[in-house]
Every structure is written in C-alpha cells, then in structure tokens.
C-alpha cells in the first residue's frame, strides 16, 4: 500500500472515531436521535488530489448496543486496500455531549467529542503526523449526522509539498 493511501486510511480511522462512544446515560431525546441511525449504510466517493481520482467505497452497520448506546462496524475499500472499524457512540449526560470511541485494523483507537445543533451532530477531528521523510502531514476528518444521513469528509495535507488529498463519502441506507 502506498504511503498516501496509509495517510488517507488514518484520516478515515480518525473520522470513524465519531461513530462510537464510552458508557453514558442518555436522555430520551438524545437516545432517540442516536437510534434513528440504526441500520445498514453504504457510501461512495472519490479520493481526489493524487495522479487521478480513486474510488472510495464504504459500508457501515449501526445497531442498538447496551446501556443506551449504539454500536457500529464498517469497512472501506480504496484501490487495493481495505480498512475495518468498529466502536460505539452515546450521549454522556454528565458531560452534556455526544462521545464516540472506535478501533480499527490499522491499529488506531480513539475518542471524539460531537457537537450538536438541533438534529445535527458533527465530529471534527484534526491530527498532525510525520511522513516517511519526517515532514509534517495535517489530517482532518469531519463526520456529519443530519436528517437521517451520514457524511464523512476527509482531507490530508502534506505540509512540505502543499499537496492535498480529499474525499467526501455520503452514506445512504
């Protein structure tokens, strides 16, 4: 797998963090909103910014979990590589926020905090990494849960070269 594909997978893993969470006690409204995303989802987009756009396809299954949370498992394919993720998402009453935790076959585990505005929940993730040559790489991902839809946007910027890779994957049931 080429280096830029690994970086995009890391961005996906960071973004996917938003689709999971720790133990929490949720109010009825928050639990109802999370439960509305239960089901099977598919999404397609393209990785743009390399030599040519590359297809980016994902599947996601969201199910009712224990203790007022939802669980998810997902798989994305890009060129000749596959990324698998799993985790939970819940509303933490004590903190007054949505929290998502996840793990992946790429070795990533993490926690993301969601911001809610009406029926919309967004998770924005930013990470700095080093490329093989020691240069800085900025990785960003945004997950948006709104109106019974899921959208994941990725951006990877190689600071030394200024090259930027982006992908947007809208999911439907």
C-alpha positions, 0 to 999 in steps of 0.5 A, spaced: 500 500 500 502 506 498 504 511 503 498 516 501 493 511 501 496 509 509 495 517 510 488 517 507 486 510 511 488 514 518 484 520 516 478 515 515 480 511 522 480 518 525 473 520 522 470 513 524 472 515 531 465 519 531 461 513 530 462 510 537 462 512 544 464 510 552 458 508 557 453 514 558 446 515 560 442 518 555 436 522 555 430 520 551 431 525 546 438 524 545 437 516 545 432 517 540 436 521 535 442 516 536 437 510 534 434 513 528 441 511 525 440 504 526 441 500 520 445 498 514 449 504 510 453 504 504 457 510 501 461 512 495 466 517 493 472 519 490 479 520 493 481 526 489 488 530 489 493 524 487 495 522 479 487 521 478 481 520 482 480 513 486 474 510 488 472 510 495 467 505 497 464 504 504 459 500 508 457 501 515 452 497 520 449 501 526 445 497 531 442 498 538 448 496 543 447 496 551 446 501 556 443 506 551 448 506 546 449 504 539 454 500 536 457 500 529 462 496 524 464 498 517 469 497 512 472 501 506 475 499 500 480 504 496 484 501 490 487 495 493 486 496 500 481 495 505 480 498 512 475 495 518 472 499 524 468 498 529 466 502 536 460 505 539 457 512 540 452 515 546 450 521 549 454 522 556 449 526 560 454 528 565 458 531 560 452 534 556 455 531 549 455 526 544 462 521 545 464 516 540 470 511 541 472 506 535 478 501 533 480 499 527 485 494 523 490 499 522 491 499 529 488 506 531 483 507 537 480 513 539 475 518 542 471 524 539 467 529 542 460 531 537 457 537 537 450 538 536 445 543 533 438 541 533 438 534 529 445 535 527 451 532 530 458 533 527 465 530 529 471 534 527 477 531 528 484 534 526 491 530 527 498 532 525 503 526 523 510 525 520 511 522 513 516 517 511 521 523 510 519 526 517 515 532 514 509 534 517 502 531 514 495 535 517 489 530 517 482 532 518 476 528 518 469 531 519 463 526 520 456 529 519 449 526 522 443 530 519 436 528 517 437 521 517 444 521 513 451 520 514 457 524 511 464 523 512 469 528 509 476 527 509 482 531 507 490 530 508 495 535 507 502 534 506 505 540 509 512 540 505 509 539 498 502 543 499 499 537 496 492 535 498 488 529 498 480 529 499 474 525 499 467 526 501 463 519 502 455 520 503 452 514 506 445 512 504 441 506 507 
